[in-house]
Amino acid sequence: MQAIKFDVDGDGIATILIDLEDRSINVITPAFSSELAGAVERVASTDDIKGAVVTSGKDSFMAGADPTWLVTLFASGQSADELYAGCRALQQTLRRMETCGKPFAAAINGTALGGGFEICLACHHRVASDIPSYVVGLPEVQLGLLPGAGGTQRLPRLIGLEAALPLLLEGKHLRPSAALESGLVHELVPPDQLIGAAKRWLMRSGNTQQPWDIEGFKVPGGAGLMHPKSTRVLMVGTGLVAQETSHNYPAPISILSSVYEGTVVPIDTGLDIETKYLVSLLMSPVARNMTRTLFLSKDAADKLVRRPKGIAKHRVTKLGVLGAGMMGSGIAYVSARAGIEVVLLDTTSERARKGKNVSRALLEGRVARGRQDEAAATELLGRIHPTDAFDDLAGCDLVIEAVFESREVKVDATRKAVAVIPEAAVFASNTSTLPITSLAAASDRPELFLGLHFFSPVDRMPLVEVIMGEQTDEVALARGLDYVQQIGKTPIVVNDSCGFYAGRVFGTYIREGMTLLSEGVGAALIENVARQAGMPVGPLAVSDEVSLELAYQLNRQTRADLGDEYPATPADEVVRQFVEDLDRRGKRFGKGFYDYPEGGKKRLWSGLSRIFPPVHVQPAADEIRRRLLYIQALETVRCLDEGVVGQPADADVGSILGWGFPAHTGGTVSFIETVGLKTFADGCERMAEAYGDRFAVPASLRERADERAPFYPEPAGTAARLAGK
């Protein structure tokens, strides 16, 4: 597969056109690296070639390394020496480019990220298209890696440590104007003048040296422990990284180490240091986990990999939203943001207008921060039409019910809406727990009834569960997925179940936290261990956020639905006690597990130790961590066994995007594989004996462990590395 086209014009300027066949975007592969090395050597060794333009034959310039290759690399069995040699190859090509005595200019005709932008940084001159939608940057940290083609060395040498570290540690993208201002590119020109500008620079410039190759070069702003400013930057950076990551993510520390060690030595030594840190990350499962779930699996979900074939694409033009509370108003906002006309309905016009004002407040904040044009904000707000009349739903091609979590209220709203909407319209419920199949009984068209479960806050949370009832047909599923894509969210498809996938699994985390509390484990210990494990919020704090009142009502509803089959847990009594006896119902009510003083920070309620006296010997932090994470992964296996969620990839994407399962694990399924199937199963069996049957190992998991059969197929002969720990 050809990756590069090479041409030389009459002036002796070569064009290295990056254009990978059979790829929609350019990515770095071993074959590309080999071709680039050949092209650079041809420029360097041909007397008639005066210099070269490096550009792209696609709409974007280039992304980073091929993510599929990165995912399989961890299990490939390559040694550290083999990985080192492979990673050094591209570095050496780029060093040959900048030291061969011929000038290279990058004509950046689109977005350049990761390794693509590192190629640009190795060029002596960078010209970018002046298109605001394009971005440049080094986002490798978001995939658990560091820029391994010289990014940790060239960027700080170009703009200094203080400016470079946020770009490296946060993976920030810069638009062309910001890249020019920061010194990452030298020129901005209209797209049709890009190649011409690059060639003009080559013809008039005799510059064939990078700043760091000139004798006497010093890193802007200083480097090393002997320089006060760089010392302060590195010390503060190290503290912030430790605080933000709890040492679960090795990439940020590796980036800091590579920058610190590499910028006090010549660049060739610095590049060697960078490679060694990169190899250590490639041999860790974190990069594999994050790349597989947050890049490959999420991208597949965004492209609607689960959409039924043969059904025409559909765009919602008029949406009805029933209920203008927190969820309904959020759904209205994200839909109007996507250009959809929205009818926002509630029991009174006043409540509906109040729901619209939620969007108004969001837009005013965006305008104030310069992130939204005022005219565009006014236009968006004009697409939301508050009402208390069901007749206004006429003509809606999709209606989403987001009323109070009560079966009776939902049934009443459904019947009134279905009576006035077109026969071909799809009806969706945003319920978080009530089975879709039973709710669909309120409609005379159950085949066009499904669940669209959003997460709060809707404007920020990226996931939507698309839930199939027993009678939901493929047309409804396709339209539901099309709508989720239309509003820019990530969908996963799940089948009907009490709590579905996200609510069911996340509920185990909340209940385990309460169970620990009831056993006499200190509340502060529970909350701190949860956050250190990588969960965004402790189980007690999140219980307050969603409200203990709601948990109490849902428990009662679920108990009524399931009868004798209801799986009671110690957490049920904790919730009952807080609601009925203590009247501490959560954050919205001003008190729950935490106190919420006006104008002050929340703090754990001092009375917790009286209600749940701490045991004298507290469990080890590692044991608490295992209980909180294992219980979620174990419930995911049960969901897979029951067909609630169909694919491990959907389970992983849903767990990270839906409730914040630690991203470094790759999600609940990847977490099991990272721990090792046998180790995980054995650990669950031990905890089942110690804490109860909720940790019992499903037969399917024990079979996988015994057969060393991972959830994700690995390259032949390497599965044992993950499954047999």
Residue pairs with C-beta under 8 A, 6 or more apart in sequence:
1 20
1 21
1 22
1 31
2 19
2 20
2 21
2 35
3 18
3 19
3 20
3 21
3 26
3 29
3 31
3 32
3 35
3 36
4 16
4 17
4 18
4 19
4 32
4 35
4 36
4 39
5 15
5 17
5 19
5 57
6 14
6 15
6 16
6 17
6 39
6 42
7 14
7 15
7 17
8 14
8 15
8 48
8 49
9 15
9 199
11 50
11 199
11 203
12 48
12 49
12 50
12 51
13 49
13 50
13 51
13 52
13 53
13 199
13 202
13 203
14 39
14 42
14 43
14 49
14 51
14 52
14 53
15 52
15 53
15 55
15 195
16 36
16 39
16 40
16 43
16 52
16 53
16 54
16 55
17 55
17 56
17 57
18 26
18 32
18 36
18 54
18 55
18 56
18 57
18 58
18 61
18 62
19 26
19 56
19 57
19 58
20 26
20 27
20 29
20 32
24 58
25 58
25 60
25 62
25 63
26 32
26 56
26 58
26 60
26 61
26 62
26 63
26 116
27 62
27 63
27 64
27 65
27 66
27 67
28 62
28 63
28 64
28 65
28 66
28 90
28 114
28 115
28 116
28 149
29 65
29 66
29 69
30 69
30 86
33 89
33 90
33 93
34 89
36 90
36 93
36 119
37 89
37 92
37 93
37 96
39 52
40 52
40 93
40 96
40 97
40 100
41 96
42 49
43 49
43 51
43 52
43 100
43 102
43 104
44 96
44 100
44 101
44 102
49 102
50 102
50 103
50 202
50 203
51 102
51 103
51 104
51 105
51 202
52 102
52 103
52 104
52 105
52 202
53 104
53 105
53 106
53 107
53 195
53 198
53 199
53 202
54 104
54 105
54 106
54 107
54 119
54 120
54 123
55 61
55 106
55 107
55 108
55 109
55 194
55 195
55 198
56 62
56 109
56 110
58 110
59 109
59 110
60 109
60 110
60 111
60 112
60 134
61 108
61 109
61 110
61 111
61 112
61 116
61 117
61 120
62 112
62 113
62 115
62 116
62 117
62 119
63 111
63 113
63 114
63 115
63 116
64 113
64 114
64 115
64 116
64 139
64 140
65 114
65 115
67 143
67 291
67 295
67 296
68 296
70 143
70 145
70 282
70 287
70 288
70 291
71 288
71 291
71 292
71 296
72 714
72 715
73 83
73 282
73 288
74 282
74 283
74 284
74 285
74 287
74 288
75 288
75 714
75 715
75 718
75 719
75 721
75 722
76 715
76 718
77 717
77 718
77 721
78 86
80 279
80 283
83 279
83 282
83 283
84 275
84 276
84 279
87 148
87 275
87 278
87 279
87 282
88 272
88 275
90 115
90 149
91 148
91 149
91 150
91 271
91 274
91 275
94 118
94 119
94 122
94 149
94 150
95 122
95 150
95 268
95 271
97 104
97 122
97 123
98 104
98 122
98 123
98 124
98 209
98 210
98 213
99 209
99 213
100 208
101 208
102 208
103 124
103 125
103 201
103 202
103 205
103 206
103 207
103 208
104 122
104 123
104 124
104 125
105 123
105 124
105 125
105 126
105 127
105 198
105 199
105 201
105 202
106 112
106 119
106 120
106 123
106 125
106 126
106 127
106 198
107 127
107 194
107 195
107 197
107 198
108 120
108 126
108 127
108 128
108 129
108 134
108 136
108 185
108 194
109 129
109 191
109 194
110 129
110 131
110 134
111 134
111 135
111 136
112 119
112 120
112 136
113 135
113 136
113 137
113 138
113 139
113 173
114 137
114 138
114 139
114 140
114 147
115 147
115 148
115 149
117 136
117 137
117 138
117 151
118 138
118 147
118 149
118 150
118 151
118 154
119 149
120 126
120 136
120 185
121 150
121 151
121 154
121 155
121 158
121 184
122 149
122 150
122 154
122 210
124 205
124 207
124 208
124 209
124 210
125 186
125 187
125 198
125 201
125 202
125 205
125 207
126 184
126 185
126 186
126 187
127 185
127 186
127 187
127 188
127 189
127 194
127 197
127 198
127 201
128 134
128 136
128 176
128 179
128 180
128 185
128 187
128 188
128 189
128 194
129 176
129 188
129 189
129 190
129 191
129 194
130 176
130 177
130 188
130 189
130 190
130 191
131 176
131 191
132 175
132 176
132 177
133 175
134 175
134 176
135 173
135 174
135 175
136 173
136 174
136 176
136 179
136 184
136 185
137 167
137 171
137 172
137 173
137 174
138 147
138 151
138 155
138 167
138 168
138 171
139 171
139 172
139 173
140 146
140 147
140 148
140 151
140 171
140 251
141 168
141 169
141 170
141 171
141 251
141 252
141 255
142 171
142 290
142 294
143 287
143 290
143 291
143 294
143 295
144 249
144 250
144 251
144 281
144 284
144 286
144 287
144 288
144 289
144 290
144 291
144 664
145 251
145 278
145 281
145 282
145 287
145 291
146 152
146 168
146 251
146 254
146 255
146 258
146 274
146 277
146 278
146 281
147 155
147 168
147 274
148 274
148 275
148 278
150 271
150 274
151 168
151 274
152 168
152 255
152 258
152 259
152 262
152 270
152 274
152 277
153 258
153 259
153 262
153 263
153 267
153 270
153 271
153 274
154 210
154 212
154 267
155 164
155 167
155 168
156 164
156 165
156 219
156 223
156 259
156 263
157 211
157 212
157 217
157 219
157 220
157 263
157 267
158 164
158 183
158 184
158 211
158 220
159 182
159 183
159 184
159 220
160 219
160 220
160 221
161 219
161 221
161 222
161 223
161 230
161 233
161 234
161 259
161 263
162 221
162 229
162 233
163 182
163 221
164 259
165 233
165 237
165 255
165 256
165 259
166 172
167 174
168 255
168 259
169 237
169 241
169 252
169 255
169 256
174 182
174 184
176 185
176 188
177 188
179 185
180 186
180 187
180 188
186 201
187 197
187 201
189 197
211 217
212 267
213 267
219 230
219 263
221 229
221 230
222 228
222 229
222 230
223 230
223 260
223 263
223 264
224 230
224 231
224 260
224 263
224 264
225 231
230 263
234 256
234 259
234 260
237 256
238 253
238 256
241 252
241 253
241 256
244 252
245 252
245 253
246 531
246 532
246 533
246 534
247 253
248 286
248 533
248 534
248 662
248 664
249 286
249 664
250 280
250 281
250 284
250 286
251 281
251 286
251 287
254 277
254 278
254 280
254 281
255 277
257 277
258 270
258 273
258 274
258 277
261 270
261 273
262 269
262 270
262 271
262 273
262 274
263 270
265 273
281 287
285 666
285 673
285 674
285 722
286 664
288 666
289 664
289 665
289 666
289 667
289 670
289 674
290 663
290 664
290 666
292 649
292 652
292 666
292 670
292 712
293 649
293 652
293 653
293 656
293 663
293 666
293 667
293 670
294 656
294 663
296 649
297 649
297 650
297 652
297 653
298 490
298 653
298 657
300 649
301 490
301 491
301 492
301 649
301 650
301 653
302 485
302 490
304 481
304 482
304 485
304 491
306 481
306 491
306 492
306 493
306 646
306 650
307 477
307 478
307 481
307 482
308 474
308 477
308 478
311 474
311 475
311 478
313 482
314 397
314 478
314 479
314 482
314 483
315 482
315 486
316 335
316 340
316 397
316 398
316 479
316 482
316 483
316 486
317 340
317 341
317 397
318 340
318 341
318 342
318 343
318 395
318 396
318 397
319 332
319 335
319 340
319 341
319 342
319 343
319 396
319 397
319 398
319 399
319 400
320 342
320 343
320 345
320 392
320 393
320 396
320 398
320 399
320 400
320 417
320 421
321 328
321 331
321 332
321 335
321 342
321 343
321 344
321 345
321 399
321 400
321 402
322 328
322 345
322 346
322 399
322 400
322 401
322 402
322 403
322 413
322 417
323 345
323 346
323 401
323 402
323 403
323 404
323 413
324 332
324 344
324 345
324 346
324 351
324 352
324 354
324 355
324 356
324 386
325 346
325 355
325 402
325 403
325 404
326 358
326 456
326 457
327 402
327 430
327 454
327 456
327 458
328 344
328 346
328 355
328 400
328 402
328 403
328 430
329 344
329 355
329 356
329 358
329 359
330 358
330 454
330 456
330 457
330 458
330 459
331 400
331 402
331 430
331 454
331 458
332 342
332 344
332 355
332 356
332 359
332 384
333 358
333 359
333 362
333 384
333 458
333 459
334 458
334 459
334 487
334 488
334 489
335 342
335 487
336 342
336 359
336 380
336 381
336 383
336 384
337 380
337 487
338 486
338 487
338 488
339 383
340 383
340 486
340 487
341 383
341 385
342 383
342 384
342 385
343 385
343 387
343 392
343 393
343 396
344 352
344 355
344 356
344 384
344 385
344 386
344 387
345 352
345 386
345 387
345 388
345 389
345 390
345 392
345 393
346 352
346 355
346 386
346 388
347 388
348 388
349 386
349 387
349 388
351 388
352 386
352 387
352 388
353 386
355 386
356 381
356 384
356 386
359 380
359 381
359 384
360 381
362 459
363 372
363 377
363 380
363 381
364 377
366 372
366 377
367 373
367 374
367 377
385 392
390 416
390 417
390 419
390 420
391 420
393 399
393 417
393 420
393 421
394 420
394 421
394 422
395 421
395 422
396 421
396 422
396 425
397 422
397 424
397 425
397 426
398 425
398 426
398 427
398 428
398 479
398 483
399 417
399 421
399 425
399 426
399 427
399 428
400 428
400 429
400 430
400 452
401 410
401 413
401 414
401 417
401 427
401 428
401 429
401 430
401 431
402 430
402 454
403 409
403 410
403 413
404 410
405 431
405 432
405 433
405 434
405 550
405 553
405 554
405 557
406 553
406 557
407 434
407 438
407 439
407 557
410 429
410 431
410 434
410 439
410 442
411 439
411 442
414 427
414 429
414 439
414 442
414 443
415 442
415 443
417 427
418 427
418 442
418 443
418 444
418 445
421 427
423 445
424 448
425 448
426 448
426 449
426 450
426 475
426 476
426 479
426 480
427 443
427 445
427 448
427 449
427 450
428 449
428 450
428 451
428 452
428 480
429 436
429 439
429 449
429 450
429 451
429 452
430 451
430 452
430 453
430 454
431 439
431 451
431 453
432 453
432 499
432 500
432 503
432 554
433 498
433 499
433 500
433 503
433 554
433 557
433 558
434 557
435 469
435 496
435 497
435 498
435 561
436 449
436 450
436 451
436 467
436 468
436 469
436 472
436 496
437 446
437 469
437 470
437 471
437 496
438 561
439 449
439 469
440 446
440 449
440 469
440 471
440 472
443 449
446 469
446 471
446 472
447 471
447 472
447 473
447 475
447 476
448 472
448 473
448 475
448 476
449 469
449 471
449 472
449 476
450 466
450 467
450 468
450 469
450 472
450 476
450 477
450 480
451 465
451 466
451 467
451 468
451 469
451 496
451 500
452 464
452 465
452 466
452 467
452 480
452 483
452 484
453 464
453 465
453 467
453 500
453 502
453 503
454 461
454 464
454 489
455 461
455 463
455 464
455 502
455 658
455 659
461 657
461 658
462 489
462 490
462 657
463 489
463 490
463 491
463 492
463 502
463 653
463 654
463 657
463 658
464 484
464 489
464 490
464 491
464 492
465 491
465 492
465 494
465 500
465 501
465 502
465 654
465 658
466 477
466 480
466 481
466 484
466 491
466 492
466 493
466 494
467 494
467 495
467 496
467 500
468 477
468 493
468 494
468 495
468 496
469 496
470 496
477 493
480 491
481 491
481 493
484 490
484 491
485 491
490 653
490 657
492 501
492 645
492 650
492 653
492 654
493 646
493 650
494 500
494 501
494 644
494 645
494 646
494 650
494 654
495 643
495 644
495 645
495 646
497 504
497 639
497 642
497 644
498 504
498 558
498 561
498 562
499 507
499 558
500 644
501 636
501 639
501 644
501 645
501 651
501 654
502 654
502 655
502 658
502 659
504 635
504 639
504 644
505 632
505 635
505 636
505 639
505 655
505 659
505 668
506 632
506 658
506 659
508 631
508 632
508 634
508 635
508 694
509 535
509 539
509 628
509 631
509 632
509 659
510 539
510 542
510 543
510 551
510 571
511 569
511 570
511 571
512 539
512 571
512 627
512 628
512 631
513 526
513 530
513 538
513 539
513 540
513 543
513 628
514 539
514 540
514 543
514 570
514 571
514 574
514 575
515 569
515 570
515 571
515 574
515 691
516 526
516 624
516 627
517 523
517 526
517 540
517 574
517 593
517 608
517 612
518 570
518 571
518 573
518 574
518 612
519 570
519 615
520 612
520 613
520 614
520 615
521 614
521 615
521 618
521 619
521 624
522 609
522 614
522 618
523 540
523 593
523 604
523 608
523 609
523 612
524 604
525 618
525 621
525 624
526 538
526 539
526 540
526 624
527 538
527 539
527 540
527 541
527 604
528 538
529 621
529 624
529 625
529 628
530 537
530 538
530 539
530 624
530 625
530 628
531 537
531 538
532 621
532 625
533 625
533 628
533 629
533 662
534 661
534 662
534 663
534 664
534 665
535 628
535 660
535 661
535 662
536 660
537 545
537 660
539 628
540 593
540 594
540 604
541 593
541 594
541 602
543 551
543 586
543 592
543 593
544 586
544 587
544 592
544 593
544 594
544 602
545 586
545 587
546 586
547 585
547 586
547 587
547 588
547 589
547 592
548 575
548 578
548 579
548 584
548 585
548 586
548 592
549 579
549 585
549 586
549 588
549 589
550 586
551 575
552 575
552 576
552 579
552 580
552 585
555 572
555 575
555 576
558 566
559 566
567 694
569 694
577 611
578 584
578 585
578 592
578 593
579 585
582 611
584 591
584 592
584 593
584 605
585 591
585 592
586 592
587 594
587 596
587 602
590 596
591 605
592 605
593 604
593 605
593 608
594 602
594 603
594 604
594 605
595 602
595 603
595 604
595 605
595 606
596 602
597 603
626 683
626 687
627 687
627 691
629 662
629 665
629 671
630 680
630 683
630 684
630 687
630 695
631 694
631 695
632 655
632 661
632 668
633 668
633 669
633 671
633 672
633 680
634 684
634 694
634 695
634 697
634 698
634 701
636 645
636 651
636 655
636 668
636 669
637 669
637 672
637 698
637 700
637 701
638 698
639 645
639 651
640 646
640 648
640 651
640 669
640 700
640 711
641 698
641 700
645 651
645 654
648 669
648 670
648 711
648 712
649 712
651 667
651 668
651 669
652 666
652 667
652 668
652 669
652 670
653 667
654 667
655 661
655 667
655 668
655 669
656 662
656 663
656 666
656 667
661 667
661 668
661 671
662 671
665 671
665 674
666 673
666 674
669 711
669 712
670 712
672 680
672 701
672 711
673 710
673 711
673 712
673 722
673 723
674 722
675 683
675 725
676 722
676 723
676 724
676 725
677 701
677 704
677 705
677 708
677 709
677 710
677 722
677 723
677 724
677 725
678 705
678 706
678 723
678 724
678 725
679 725
680 701
680 705
681 697
681 701
681 702
681 705
684 695
684 696
684 697
684 701
685 695
685 696
685 697
687 695
688 694
688 695
688 696
688 697
703 709
704 710
704 711
704 723
705 723
708 719
708 720
708 723
708 724
709 719
709 723
710 719
710 722
710 723
713 719
714 721
714 722
